[in-house]
Amino acid sequence: MAQQNTEISRNVREAMSRSLDKLREKVDLLMMTPGPTELSRNVREAMGRPIENPDIQVEFSKFYRSLEDDLKRIYETEDDIVILGGEGILGLEASVASLIDQGDKVLCLSNGIFGDGFKNFVEMYGGEPVMFDFPYDRSIRLEEVENHLDQYDFKVATMVHCETPTGTLNPLENILERLKEEDIVTVVDAVSSIGGVPVPTENMDICIGGSQKCFSSPPGLAPLSVSDDAWDIIMDEKKENRNFYTSLKVWKESWLEQGRFPYTHLVSNLYALDESVKTLLDEGIPYVYARHEEAATICRERGKDMGLSLFPEKEEICSNTVTAFHIEGEALRIQKEMREEHDILLATGLGELEEDIIRVGHMGFNAKREKVRKTMDALEEVV
C-alpha cells in the first residue's frame, strides 16, 4: 500500500508538471516584472521533489547546511545565514523586531517606498525612527547623512540598496563604513539586488534577500546574513522579546545552537531555492553580474532611443536588475496594452507614482538579452 501511495504521488506530480507546461504554452505570457520572476524548468522540477521531514531526517539538515554555505558564497560573507519562511518583507520586519527595544533611536535613511516602510516597523516595535529623506529619484548620500550622526545616539540604521519601485541603486559603501565607525548596527534591504548586482556586504550587519527576485525562485523565503554585532544585540538578555515568528533569536537558539528548526520549514521552497542558487554558482557570480549589466544596458539604451526618460536622476544610479521609465500618466495604459497585445507583463510604479512609472524587470532568469529585446520591441510599438 505504501508503495502504491508513493506511485500515486509521483503520478500526481508528473501530471501537475505536464498541466503547467501546457498552460504555459497556451498563455505564453512573458513575465518581465521585477519579482516574482520567471522560473526555469529545473527550479519548477526541484520544487516538485518528494519532501523530507525537516524536523526528523538528518538528510534534510545536511541539505540545509549546504544551502547556507552556498548562500554565503553569493552574499560574499562568513556571517551566519538565516532563511526565514516568508516573503522578503518578513526579513525587514524580523530584523527590526529582533534588534529594536522600547525607546531605541533608529536612523532610517530613505529615498523610496521601502525605505519609508522601515519607519513603520520601528514604530510598531517601540523604537523612535529618525527619518532622513531623499528625493525618490536621487541616491542616499553620505555627506548629507553626516550631520545627523552627532544629533542622536543611534543604535541601528536602516536603508535600502535597490529601491525596486523606482529602479534606484544606492551606493552604500561609504555610508556603511561610516556607520560602522560609529558602532551603529546596519540593516539593509537588498531584496532586489542580491544575486544580480554586487552588494557591499562587508560592513552590513543584516543583509536581507528575497527568493522571488534575482534568485528566480518562488516567493516565500527571505534569506538573511546576520553579523556577530547584530547577534550581540539580538541575544542581549536585557532585551524584551515579544514575538516569535518574526524573531531571529529563536533561530539562533534553535537552529544555530542546537541544530533543530524553530518551526516546520518550507521544504519545497527550499528545494527550489537550492536549485536557483546552484544555477547561479555554476554560471559564476561575475558572469551573472555581467549578464544583468548587459540586459540593463540593452533596456536603457532602447528606451532612450524611443524617447523614454529614466526615472532616477542619473543613469549611474540605475539598477541593473530593474529599469524604471518615467511616463507621466501613461503607465497603466501601457501595462494593459503590453499584456493584451503582446502577452508581456510589466509593472507600474507604486503609490503616487503608479500612473507615472513603467518598470521592466531584468533580474535573475529574466536577465537575458533576447527577453529584453522582445520586451522593448513590444514597448516601442505600444509607446
Helices and strands as residue ranges (DSSP letters): H 2-27, E 30-31, H 41-47, H 58-75, E 80-84, H 88-99, E 105-110, H 113-124, E 128-133, H 142-149, E 156-160, E 162-163, E 168-169, H 173-181, E 185-189, G 201-203, E 206-208, E 222-226, H 228-234, H 249-251, I 252-256, H 257-258, H 267-283, H 285-305, E 309-310, G 315-317, E 322-326, H 331-342, E 344-345, E 347-348, G 351-353, E 357-361, G 364-366, H 369-382
